[in-house]
Amino acid sequence: MTRQTMEIDKTTNIQQLYAAQPIFDRKQKRFGVVLLNRSGAGVSALQLSDAGLSDAQLKQYCDDIRVQSALYKAPLFITVTADFVLSGRALQLLPDTVVLEPVIPPQPDASYIASLKALKHRGFRLALHDVALTDAILALLPLADIIRLDVVNSSLADTERYKTQFGRAGLLWLAGPVETEQQFALFKALGCDLFQGYFLTKALLVAGKKIEPGALKVAEIISCLFAAEPDITQLSLLLKNEPNIVMGLLKIANSPLYRKTRAVSSVKETVTRLGLELTRKWLLMCAVLTGTSPAAAITVLTRAYSAQHIAQQWQLSANQCQQYFLAALISGSDLLFDIPPEEFVRHVNLHKDIKAAISANRGRMAGALAIVRSIERGYALKLAASDTELPYIALYNQQLSDVQQRLLALE
C-alpha cells in the first residue's frame, strides 16, 4: 500500500494532505485540478497503486475523489501506476470526474496497451507525460486525449516538433509548470490548450509605476475595513461605483449559507447579517477578484489566510492575526496589480509592524510571510519541503482548499 493511500484511509479531511493546483484553459478558466502532496522528499501527485490496496480502501479512495471533483466542479488528474493499470480493477468513478495519467513502463507490452484500451473503452480520458520517450511509447499516442509537456525540461523547439509530429484533431496539449503570464502567453501562442500552475513568479515591475484606480480602491477598502472602528457609511460610499464587488457580496449574504427570512440589498444590511469578520473575508475576496486573474487571487488570498493561521498557531492576539493577514495580502500587490508591495503600502493606513515586514523584511511577521512564500514556490517548482516549512504544509493546504471553495461560491 502506498503512503498516500494509507494517509487517505486514515484521514477523512483530504484537504489537509494535499494542495490542489488548477489546470486552466486558454481563457484562464479552470479545466481540471491536480492534487499534490509535498513532503521532505519533494512534491508528488496523488497516485493510485494496486500494491496492497483492499477493495474497501479503493472504494474510500473513489469516494474521496468524487467529493473533490464535485467541490472543484472540475475533473481531478490522477496518476495511476502500471501495476494498477494491469490489475484491471474497476474504478468506481464516472469517467468525466477524472483524467487518468498512467505511469508508463520503459517497454509497455501488449497486455499494458490492452489494459489502457480497456480504460478508454469505459470512457476514461488519458493524459500522457513527455512524448519524447522511447519508440515503444509511440504505440500509446493514439490512446491519448491529453499530452503533458514539461516546460522546465522541454525547449520551445521540442514543443513545436511534438505538435507537428503527433498533433491531431481532439488532442489537447498541457504545458506545466507555467509560472508567469509571459510563459502562459508564449505557450498559448505555440498552440497549447491547457496550463498548470499559479503564475507565481513576480511580475516585472517598472520603478515608480503609478497606482491604478482599481488598486487604489482596494487600498481604500482595506484602510476602511481594518480601521479600529470601521465606518460602514464610508464603506458604502467607497463601494458606490463598484457594482461587481457589491453584487458579489450581496450574492454571498443572500446565499443558503447566510440567508435569513429576508433578502438583504445594501452594504449596511450585509455587514449586519454577516458580521464584520465575515464581511472582511468576503468583501476582500470580491475586491481582489475584480480586475485580477483567478490564479493570482488564489495565490495571494491563500498566502493571507495561511499567514493569519500561522499567527494563530503562534498564539498571537486576534489583532496581531489580522495584521499578519493584511501584511500577506499586501505582499501580493505585485501579483494582483503589478505594484511593488513597498509602493502599495504607502497608500494604506497600516500598523508600523506591517510596514516593517513589507518594506524592510523585518520582524516576526516577515518570517511568517517567508514561510508561506517558500511553500508556494516549493509546490510550483516541485521542491522538497524544508524543515522550516514542514510544520505548516497541512495548514497551507487547508487554506488553499478553503479559498478555492469561496471562489466557487462566487461563480
C-alpha positions as CSV (number, residue, x, y, z in Angstrom):
1,M,0.0,0.0,0.0
2,T,1.4,3.4,-0.9
3,R,1.9,6.0,1.9
4,Q,-0.6,8.3,0.2
5,T,-3.3,5.6,0.2
6,M,-2.7,4.9,3.9
7,E,-3.0,8.6,4.7
8,I,-6.3,8.9,2.8
9,D,-7.6,5.8,4.6
10,K,-6.8,7.2,8.0
11,T,-7.9,10.8,7.4
12,T,-11.2,12.0,6.0
13,N,-10.0,15.5,5.5
14,I,-8.1,15.1,2.3
15,Q,-7.5,18.9,2.1
16,Q,-5.0,18.6,5.0
17,L,-3.0,16.1,3.0
18,Y,-3.0,17.7,-0.4
19,A,-2.8,21.0,-2.1
20,A,-4.9,21.5,-5.2
21,Q,-3.2,23.1,-8.2
22,P,-5.6,24.2,-11.0
23,I,-5.2,23.5,-14.7
24,F,-6.5,26.4,-16.8
25,D,-7.7,26.6,-20.4
26,R,-6.7,29.2,-22.9
27,K,-9.2,31.7,-21.3
28,Q,-7.8,31.0,-17.9
29,K,-10.9,29.2,-16.8
30,R,-10.5,26.1,-14.6
31,F,-10.4,22.9,-16.7
32,G,-9.2,20.5,-14.0
33,V,-7.3,20.1,-10.7
34,V,-4.2,18.2,-9.7
35,L,-3.9,17.2,-6.1
36,L,-0.2,17.5,-4.9
37,N,1.4,16.1,-1.8
38,R,4.5,17.9,-0.5
39,S,7.0,16.4,1.9
40,G,10.6,16.4,2.8
41,A,11.2,14.3,-0.3
42,G,9.6,16.7,-2.7
43,V,6.2,17.2,-4.5
44,S,4.2,14.2,-5.7
45,A,0.8,14.0,-7.4
46,L,-2.0,12.0,-5.9
47,Q,-1.2,8.4,-7.0
48,L,-3.2,5.2,-7.2
49,S,-1.3,1.9,-6.9
50,D,-2.6,-1.6,-6.6
51,A,0.0,-2.7,-4.1
52,G,-1.8,-4.0,-1.0
53,L,-4.9,-1.9,-1.8
54,S,-8.0,-3.6,-0.4
55,D,-11.5,-3.3,-2.0
56,A,-12.6,-1.2,0.9
57,Q,-9.6,1.2,0.5
58,L,-10.3,1.5,-3.2
59,K,-13.9,2.4,-2.5
60,Q,-12.9,5.0,0.0
61,Y,-10.4,6.4,-2.5
62,C,-13.1,6.7,-5.1
63,D,-15.5,8.3,-2.6
64,D,-12.8,11.0,-1.8
65,I,-12.2,11.7,-5.5
66,R,-15.9,12.1,-6.1
67,V,-16.1,14.6,-3.3
68,Q,-13.1,16.6,-4.6
69,S,-14.4,16.6,-8.2
70,A,-17.7,17.9,-7.0
71,L,-16.1,20.5,-4.8
72,Y,-13.9,22.0,-7.5
73,K,-16.5,21.5,-10.3
74,A,-13.8,20.0,-12.4
75,P,-12.2,16.7,-13.1
76,L,-9.2,15.6,-11.0
77,F,-6.0,14.5,-12.7
78,I,-5.0,11.2,-11.1
79,T,-1.7,9.3,-11.6
80,V,-2.2,5.5,-11.9
81,T,0.7,3.2,-11.6
82,A,1.5,0.5,-14.1
83,D,0.5,-2.2,-11.6
84,F,-2.9,-0.7,-11.2
85,V,-3.4,-0.4,-14.9
86,L,-2.5,-4.0,-15.4
87,S,-4.7,-5.1,-12.4
88,G,-7.9,-4.4,-14.4
89,R,-9.6,-3.3,-11.2
90,A,-12.7,-1.2,-11.7
91,L,-12.6,2.5,-10.7
92,Q,-16.0,3.3,-9.2
93,L,-15.9,6.7,-10.8
94,L,-17.8,8.5,-13.5
95,P,-15.2,9.0,-16.4
96,D,-16.0,12.7,-16.6
97,T,-14.8,13.3,-13.0
98,V,-11.2,12.3,-13.6
99,V,-8.4,12.3,-16.1
100,L,-6.0,9.4,-15.7
101,E,-2.3,9.9,-16.0
102,P,-0.8,6.4,-16.4
103,V,2.8,5.7,-15.3
104,I,4.3,4.2,-18.5
105,P,6.8,1.4,-18.1
106,P,10.0,1.6,-20.2
107,Q,8.8,-1.0,-22.6
108,P,5.0,-1.2,-22.5
109,D,3.9,-4.7,-23.6
110,A,0.7,-5.8,-25.3
111,S,-1.0,-6.5,-22.0
112,Y,-0.3,-3.0,-20.8
113,I,-1.6,-1.5,-24.0
114,A,-4.7,-3.7,-23.9
115,S,-5.4,-2.5,-20.3
116,L,-5.2,1.1,-21.3
117,K,-7.5,0.4,-24.2
118,A,-10.0,-1.1,-21.7
119,L,-9.9,2.1,-19.6
120,K,-10.5,4.1,-22.8
121,H,-13.4,1.8,-23.7
122,R,-15.0,2.6,-20.3
123,G,-14.8,6.3,-21.2
124,F,-11.8,7.4,-19.2
125,R,-9.6,10.1,-20.6
126,L,-5.8,9.5,-20.6
127,A,-3.1,12.1,-20.3
128,L,0.4,11.0,-21.3
129,H,3.7,12.6,-20.0
130,D,6.6,13.7,-22.1
131,V,6.2,12.4,-25.6
132,A,10.0,12.4,-26.1
133,L,10.5,8.9,-24.7
134,T,11.3,5.6,-26.5
135,D,9.8,4.4,-29.8
136,A,7.8,1.9,-27.8
137,I,5.7,4.8,-26.4
138,L,4.6,5.8,-29.9
139,A,2.1,2.9,-29.8
140,L,0.3,4.7,-26.9
141,L,-0.1,8.1,-28.5
142,P,-3.3,7.1,-30.4
143,L,-4.9,6.5,-26.9
144,A,-4.0,9.9,-25.5
145,D,-6.6,12.6,-25.0
146,I,-4.0,15.0,-23.5
147,I,-0.2,15.2,-23.8
148,R,1.6,16.9,-20.9
149,L,4.6,19.0,-21.8
150,D,7.3,19.6,-19.2
151,V,8.0,23.3,-19.5
152,V,11.2,23.1,-17.4
153,N,12.8,20.3,-19.4
154,S,11.4,20.9,-22.9
155,S,12.6,23.6,-25.2
156,L,10.2,25.6,-27.4
157,A,11.6,23.8,-30.4
158,D,10.7,20.5,-28.8
159,T,7.1,21.7,-28.2
160,E,6.8,22.8,-31.9
161,R,8.3,19.5,-33.1
162,Y,6.0,17.4,-30.9
163,K,2.9,19.2,-32.0
164,T,3.9,18.9,-35.7
165,Q,4.8,15.2,-35.3
166,F,1.9,14.0,-33.1
167,G,-0.8,16.6,-33.3
168,R,-4.3,15.6,-34.4
169,A,-7.8,16.8,-34.0
170,G,-9.1,16.5,-30.5
171,L,-5.7,16.0,-28.9
172,L,-5.1,18.6,-26.1
173,W,-1.6,19.9,-25.1
174,L,-1.0,20.7,-21.5
175,A,2.0,22.9,-20.5
176,G,3.3,23.0,-17.0
177,P,4.5,24.3,-14.7
178,V,3.6,27.7,-16.1
179,E,4.7,30.4,-13.6
180,T,4.4,33.7,-15.4
181,E,1.9,35.4,-17.6
182,Q,4.7,35.6,-20.1
183,Q,5.1,31.8,-20.2
184,F,1.3,31.5,-20.4
185,A,1.2,33.8,-23.5
186,L,4.2,32.1,-25.1
187,F,2.9,28.5,-24.8
188,K,-0.6,29.7,-25.7
189,A,0.9,31.2,-28.9
190,L,2.5,27.8,-29.6
191,G,-0.9,26.2,-29.6
192,C,-1.1,24.7,-26.1
193,D,-4.6,24.3,-24.8
194,L,-4.1,23.7,-21.1
195,F,-1.8,25.2,-18.5
196,Q,-0.9,24.0,-15.0
197,G,0.4,26.4,-12.3
198,Y,-0.4,29.6,-10.4
199,F,1.8,32.1,-12.3
200,L,3.7,32.6,-9.1
201,T,6.8,34.4,-10.2
202,K,6.8,38.2,-9.5
203,A,5.8,40.3,-12.4
204,L,8.4,42.6,-14.0
205,L,7.8,46.0,-12.4
206,V,8.5,49.5,-13.6
207,A,10.1,51.7,-10.9
208,G,7.7,54.4,-9.8
209,K,4.7,52.9,-11.6
210,K,1.5,54.8,-10.9
211,I,-1.1,53.2,-8.7
212,E,-4.1,52.3,-10.9
213,P,-7.6,53.3,-9.8
214,G,-8.6,49.7,-9.1
215,A,-5.6,49.1,-6.9
216,L,-6.1,52.3,-5.1
217,K,-9.7,51.4,-4.5
218,V,-8.7,48.2,-2.8
219,A,-6.2,50.1,-0.7
220,E,-9.0,52.4,0.4
221,I,-11.3,49.4,1.2
222,I,-8.6,47.8,3.3
223,S,-8.0,51.0,5.2
224,C,-11.7,51.3,6.0
225,L,-12.4,47.6,6.8
226,F,-9.4,47.3,9.2
227,A,-9.8,50.6,11.0
228,A,-10.1,50.5,14.7
229,E,-13.8,51.4,14.3
230,P,-14.8,50.8,10.7
231,D,-17.2,53.4,9.3
232,I,-19.9,51.4,7.4
233,T,-21.3,54.6,5.8
234,Q,-17.8,55.4,4.4
235,L,-17.5,51.8,3.2
236,S,-20.8,52.1,1.4
237,L,-19.6,55.3,-0.3
238,L,-16.4,53.6,-1.3
239,L,-18.4,50.8,-3.0
240,K,-20.9,53.1,-4.6
241,N,-19.3,52.8,-8.0
242,E,-18.1,49.2,-7.7
243,P,-21.1,47.1,-8.8
244,N,-19.1,43.9,-9.3
245,I,-17.8,43.9,-5.8
246,V,-21.2,44.8,-4.3
247,M,-23.1,42.2,-6.3
248,G,-20.6,39.5,-5.2
249,L,-21.0,40.5,-1.6
250,L,-24.8,40.5,-1.9
251,K,-24.8,37.1,-3.6
252,I,-22.9,35.7,-0.6
253,A,-25.1,37.4,2.0
254,N,-28.3,36.0,0.3
255,S,-26.8,32.6,-0.3
256,P,-28.1,29.5,1.6
257,L,-25.0,29.8,3.9
258,Y,-26.3,33.0,5.5
259,R,-29.8,33.7,4.2
260,K,-32.4,34.5,6.8
261,T,-36.1,35.3,6.2
262,R,-35.5,38.5,4.3
263,A,-33.0,39.2,1.5
264,V,-30.5,42.0,2.0
265,S,-30.0,44.7,-0.6
266,S,-27.4,47.1,0.8
267,V,-23.8,47.1,2.1
268,K,-25.1,48.1,5.6
269,E,-27.6,45.2,5.7
270,T,-24.9,42.8,4.6
271,V,-22.5,43.9,7.4
272,T,-25.3,43.5,9.9
273,R,-26.1,40.0,8.6
274,L,-22.6,38.6,8.2
275,G,-20.8,40.5,11.0
276,L,-17.6,42.4,10.5
277,E,-15.3,39.4,10.3
278,L,-17.2,37.6,7.6
279,T,-17.7,40.9,5.7
280,R,-14.0,41.5,5.7
281,K,-13.4,37.9,4.4
282,W,-15.9,38.1,1.6
283,L,-15.5,41.7,0.6
284,L,-11.8,41.4,0.2
285,M,-12.4,38.2,-1.8
286,C,-14.7,40.1,-4.2
287,A,-12.4,43.2,-4.3
288,V,-9.2,41.1,-5.1
289,L,-11.1,39.2,-7.8
290,T,-12.2,42.3,-9.6
291,G,-9.7,43.0,-12.4
292,T,-7.2,40.3,-11.5
293,S,-6.7,36.7,-12.7
294,P,-8.2,33.9,-10.6
295,A,-4.7,32.4,-10.4
296,A,-3.3,35.5,-8.8
297,A,-6.3,35.8,-6.5
298,I,-5.9,32.2,-5.3
299,T,-2.2,32.6,-4.6
300,V,-2.5,35.8,-2.7
301,L,-5.6,35.0,-0.7
302,T,-4.2,31.6,0.3
303,R,-1.0,33.4,1.4
304,A,-3.0,35.9,3.5
305,Y,-5.1,33.2,5.3
306,S,-2.1,31.0,5.8
307,A,-0.2,33.8,7.5
308,Q,-3.2,34.6,9.7
309,H,-3.4,30.9,10.8
310,I,0.3,30.7,11.4
311,A,-0.1,33.7,13.8
312,Q,-3.0,31.8,15.5
313,Q,-0.7,28.8,15.8
314,W,1.9,31.0,17.4
315,Q,-0.8,32.0,19.9
316,L,-0.7,35.7,18.9
317,S,-3.6,38.1,19.7
318,A,-6.6,38.4,17.4
319,N,-5.4,41.9,16.4
320,Q,-2.0,40.5,15.5
321,C,-3.5,37.7,13.5
322,Q,-5.4,40.4,11.5
323,Q,-2.1,42.2,11.0
324,Y,-0.5,39.0,9.6
325,F,-3.4,38.6,7.2
326,L,-3.1,42.2,5.9
327,A,0.7,42.0,5.6
328,A,0.4,38.8,3.5
329,L,-2.4,40.2,1.4
330,I,-0.5,43.4,0.6
331,S,2.7,41.4,-0.1
332,G,0.9,40.1,-3.1
333,S,0.1,43.5,-4.7
334,D,2.8,42.7,-7.3
335,L,0.8,39.7,-8.4
336,L,-2.5,41.4,-8.2
337,F,-1.8,44.8,-9.6
338,D,1.8,44.9,-10.9
339,I,2.6,47.3,-8.0
340,P,5.5,46.6,-5.7
341,P,4.3,45.9,-2.1
342,E,6.6,48.6,-0.7
343,E,4.9,51.1,-3.0
344,F,1.4,49.9,-2.3
345,V,1.8,50.1,1.4
346,R,2.4,53.8,1.2
347,H,-1.3,54.2,0.2
348,V,-2.7,52.3,3.1
349,N,-3.0,53.3,6.7
350,L,-1.3,50.4,8.4
351,H,0.3,49.4,11.7
352,K,4.1,50.0,11.8
353,D,4.8,46.3,12.2
354,I,3.1,45.6,8.8
355,K,5.1,48.3,7.1
356,A,8.3,47.0,8.7
357,A,7.6,43.5,7.5
358,I,6.8,44.6,3.9
359,S,9.2,47.5,3.4
360,A,12.2,46.3,5.4
361,N,11.6,42.5,5.7
362,R,11.9,42.9,9.4
363,G,10.2,41.3,12.4
364,R,8.4,38.0,13.2
365,M,5.7,38.9,10.7
366,A,8.2,38.9,7.9
367,G,9.3,35.4,9.0
368,A,5.7,34.1,8.6
369,L,5.5,35.6,5.1
370,A,8.8,34.0,4.2
371,I,7.5,30.6,5.3
372,V,4.3,30.8,3.2
373,R,6.0,32.1,0.1
374,S,8.6,29.3,0.4
375,I,5.7,26.8,0.5
376,E,4.2,28.4,-2.6
377,R,7.4,28.2,-4.5
378,G,8.0,24.7,-3.4
379,Y,4.8,23.5,-4.9
380,A,5.3,25.4,-8.1
381,L,8.9,24.1,-8.6
382,K,8.3,20.6,-7.1
383,L,11.0,21.2,-4.4
384,A,11.4,19.2,-1.3
385,A,10.0,20.8,1.8
386,S,12.5,22.2,4.3
387,D,12.3,21.5,8.0
388,T,11.0,25.1,8.5
389,E,8.1,24.5,6.1
390,L,7.0,21.0,7.1
391,P,5.0,22.0,10.2
392,Y,2.9,24.4,8.1
393,I,2.2,22.3,5.0
394,A,-1.1,20.9,6.2
395,L,-2.2,24.4,7.3
396,Y,-1.4,25.8,3.9
397,N,-3.2,23.0,2.1
398,Q,-6.3,23.6,4.2
399,Q,-6.3,27.4,3.5
400,L,-5.8,26.7,-0.2
401,S,-8.8,24.4,-0.2
402,D,-10.9,27.0,1.7
403,V,-10.0,29.8,-0.7
404,Q,-10.9,27.7,-3.7
405,Q,-14.3,26.8,-2.1
406,R,-15.0,30.5,-1.5
407,L,-14.1,31.3,-5.1
408,L,-16.6,28.6,-6.3
409,A,-19.3,30.3,-4.2
410,L,-18.8,33.5,-6.2
411,E,-19.1,31.9,-9.6
